[in-house]
């Protein structure tokens, strides 16, 4: 393994106040270190936000209609999700969680394929290699280790792939979070850990996950830089994540970015968030909404007009309509799939079990009264 | 050293036929696999300079470099989880879990990801990795060093679970495990690491197949791992008493070789299952049930199990009472509803 220099401690500590480049009113903020992305990049991000918000709304509606079993909404976190996709190059990989459907879609996976898992047709509905997106992980923090191993393999072969691994604040309490940080730092691999701190792990608040000054402060304990960013400011997330990705690609090793954001809706549609938080608290975050903030900024810059806005809304509507149509269509499900993918070679036992099920299916579809 | 996916494969060390310990056979299998396939990497705790606490990886770092065999931080879930990511990215990791009970922190990664990723992605992401676990007792180890955890793995769909009982199988099965596109839990009987036997490195073994360890006509003993030796010892004694005992080393706990086992038990009409693990809800229970389902009309007596007791693994000074020995196997054989004529005739 390559030896690497130890960092001075001061270089590893995050800022006391999260990096911000556009404030909640839409006004630009000057930063001594981070440069605001240009208007083209921000317009591209804005389109992602509009589409992401529409997809979240559509998915929630599809749960109510019984077309999705469940949907973990990222309403309010779209800036994190869109930026996570936008900072990656074609050869880079994204390791998302169940709440990161908008990031997966922003990476090019079709919304319908992204929802396969939630619809119940199969577990992961897209080709990971085609889009360089790992299957969405449900167990917390386990995918962070996969991201590290993936990056280790890339480094082993001399490829300049960067891996961006997503998790939430709850996941930082898991042992695998610690092991992933530690392995990544010890082996100095090109991974960026991106924590979307949305304040709640289902019902449990951040104060019950950690007593640290911030989640980004944990990085110094592993010997990697940590940074805090306003997770509802897509310009800041793009800048901070972009720098972390660039550093990883240049051989600078892993880093940890904590985005301060908020889960505006319940954990999933099965959750009742009125039992653990006050309505006023949620309302207060509306003023920090990532969409309105960027819209105000781009409009003031003259980069966004009503015509463009309408076109973006129409595009998002098309995506939502396609998702709706795809999920309203009856799925063609093949019961043999149960046995087909357990391992590369089907065991004699599974062959017997498939024959048993096929017999049951054949009997069940015989016309009644036929014998 | 940079190694590409498409780097041409090179010849392994020239095949040999020689007597060696199981530990040496495993070491040779790892060395040959590393030589043959540039995507094979070996890692775990103490596998580098030390060569593993049982010396199975002895000399590999020295010979092949840290890129191919390296020590990790002390964290089993980390070892397993990073192996998953490497396998996703085209490598063939072989990880060592040091002792069976130490593998438990990695259990979530094994069950939720190693075993399932191929299934979750309809085969798009393969998991060609091997989890080497020194398993079982009989070495006087203190607590957490002698467990038999095979039932946990064999119960998990998607995992191939094998255990060798001879140096030849140790070599051939480990080569097969590393070459497999699917994840393999490779259980190494600690007690047998220093047992010797002839190894022909040109021989292959097929995962999923049982091996007839001894021919016999009166009763079939179905077993695996270190218990194979105990069963063979019992068979020797039984032979002196006029009973012909067949011993099947089932070798592959999942998938299970029903064909070989069924044919064997139908031939003798009597069977016992021997294993070190507690018998309750065990691999031994599963084998017993399968034999009952497939051989009932051929059986002259109930299929019995001889297993460890349903207690946590014994302290070193009590383990000789815990472990199934030849006497316990012989007692079980004696209980199988023999009639004198049949015993005399055999």
Interface residues (C-beta under 8 A of the other chain):
Chain A: X1 X122 X123 X124 X127 X128 X129 X134 X135 X139 X142 X144 X145 X146 X147 X148 X149 X150 X151 X152 X153 X154 X156 X157 X158 X175 X176 X179 X180 X182 X183 X186 X337 X340 X341 X342 X343 X344 X345 X347 X348 X349
Chain B: X2 X3 X4 X5 X41 X66 X67 X70 X72 X73 X75 X77 X78 X80 X81 X82 X83 X84 X85 X86 X87 X88 X89 X90 X91 X93 X105 X108 X109 X112 X113 X116 X117 X118 X119 X120 X121 X122 X123 X124 X125 X126 X157 X158 X160 X180 X181 X182 X208 X255 X256 X258 X259
